[in-house]
Amino acid sequence: MASLRALLFDVDGTIADTEELHRLCYNQAFVRSGVDWQWDRALYTELLMVSGGIDRLHAYVDRLAPDPAERDRLRVLIPFIHRTKSQEYARRLEEGQVQIRPGVIALMEEATAAGVAIGCVSSSNWDNVGTLLGKVFRSAEAIRIDSRVGGEMVPRRKPAPDVYELLVRMMRVPADACVAVEDSPNGVASARAAGVRVLATPSQWTAGQDFSSANRVLPSLEGVRLADLQDLVKG
């Protein structure tokens, strides 16, 4: 019977509620890029079904421009839009515009004290993720992050298992000795396909989606302790 050896955390939406900030930064990037686009909350909620900012922009262009020539023209703009959005996001993070979700810090601190490894994974590129984690954990000296994987490090993004398979290899722990914490169905599918059990904590953006493949679903990590997750591994 496996014992819990590692916690694997998704970043955006799971560690911190960042999606509204991402949405605002996309809209700012659209203005700076000279395109007449505006993502409201309803549209952005739909687009979150696509993992990763670059892929999300491509999906939006596909639905916006059915004509192949127009799609090709707009796709040329995507790298600049995404780079501009990332710069704006990093600036706002430095200003403190991020909210850590309940229970995250307490659980990570308990894990570090108990010798349970912590890994972080994201479909986003690691420059954005690193900026966020640096801001979130700047005052949390009792937390140790052992390994990190970003979307640019693997061939396929979530829901493919690539990011979790790589993270498990980097951490040198068996998949069945890990618990992943995720906030999206794509993330749950990615971890489960890699053989990792999953605790889902849906965010305000994903609460209405299908989490039936998660091993457990809770509103947040508030009050969750390692013993609860050990039971999940053994279940």
Secondary structure in CASP SS format (residue, H / E / C, confidence):
PFRMAT SS
TARGET T0000
AUTHOR 0000-0000-0000
METHOD secondary structure of the structure
MODEL  1
M C 1.00
A C 1.00
S C 1.00
L C 1.00
R C 1.00
A E 1.00
L E 1.00
L E 1.00
F E 1.00
D E 1.00
V C 1.00
D E 1.00
G C 1.00
T C 1.00
I C 1.00
A E 1.00
D E 1.00
T C 1.00
E H 1.00
E H 1.00
L H 1.00
H H 1.00
R H 1.00
L H 1.00
C H 1.00
Y H 1.00
N H 1.00
Q H 1.00
A H 1.00
F H 1.00
V H 1.00
R H 1.00
S H 1.00
G C 1.00
V C 1.00
D C 1.00
W C 1.00
Q C 1.00
W C 1.00
D C 1.00
R H 1.00
A H 1.00
L H 1.00
Y H 1.00
T H 1.00
E H 1.00
L H 1.00
L C 1.00
M C 1.00
V C 1.00
S C 1.00
G C 1.00
G H 1.00
I H 1.00
D H 1.00
R H 1.00
L H 1.00
H H 1.00
A H 1.00
Y H 1.00
V H 1.00
D H 1.00
R H 1.00
L H 1.00
A C 1.00
P C 1.00
D C 1.00
P H 1.00
A H 1.00
E H 1.00
R H 1.00
D H 1.00
R H 1.00
L H 1.00
R H 1.00
V C 1.00
L C 1.00
I H 1.00
P H 1.00
F H 1.00
I H 1.00
H H 1.00
R H 1.00
T H 1.00
K H 1.00
S H 1.00
Q H 1.00
E H 1.00
Y H 1.00
A H 1.00
R H 1.00
R H 1.00
L H 1.00
E H 1.00
E C 1.00
G C 1.00
Q C 1.00
V C 1.00
Q E 1.00
I E 1.00
R C 1.00
P C 1.00
G C 1.00
V H 1.00
I H 1.00
A H 1.00
L H 1.00
M H 1.00
E H 1.00
E H 1.00
A H 1.00
T H 1.00
A H 1.00
A H 1.00
G C 1.00
V C 1.00
A E 1.00
I E 1.00
G E 1.00
C E 1.00
V E 1.00
S C 1.00
S C 1.00
S C 1.00
N C 1.00
W H 1.00
D H 1.00
N H 1.00
V H 1.00
G H 1.00
T H 1.00
L H 1.00
L H 1.00
G H 1.00
K H 1.00
V H 1.00
F C 1.00
R C 1.00
S C 1.00
A C 1.00
E C 1.00
A C 1.00
I C 1.00
R C 1.00
I C 1.00
D C 1.00
S E 1.00
R E 1.00
V E 1.00
G C 1.00
G H 1.00
E H 1.00
M H 1.00
V C 1.00
P C 1.00
R C 1.00
R C 1.00
K C 1.00
P C 1.00
A C 1.00
P C 1.00
D H 1.00
V H 1.00
Y H 1.00
E H 1.00
L H 1.00
L H 1.00
V H 1.00
R H 1.00
M H 1.00
M H 1.00
R C 1.00
V C 1.00
P C 1.00
A H 1.00
D H 1.00
A H 1.00
C E 1.00
V E 1.00
A E 1.00
V E 1.00
E E 1.00
D C 1.00
S C 1.00
P H 1.00
N H 1.00
G H 1.00
V H 1.00
A H 1.00
S H 1.00
A H 1.00
R H 1.00
A H 1.00
A C 1.00
G C 1.00
V C 1.00
R E 1.00
V E 1.00
L E 1.00
A E 1.00
T C 1.00
P C 1.00
S C 1.00
Q C 1.00
W C 1.00
T C 1.00
A C 1.00
G C 1.00
Q C 1.00
D C 1.00
F C 1.00
S C 1.00
S C 1.00
A C 1.00
N C 1.00
R E 1.00
V E 1.00
L C 1.00
P C 1.00
S C 1.00
L C 1.00
E C 1.00
G C 1.00
V C 1.00
R C 1.00
L H 1.00
A H 1.00
D H 1.00
L H 1.00
Q H 1.00
D H 1.00
L H 1.00
V H 1.00
K H 1.00
G C 1.00
END
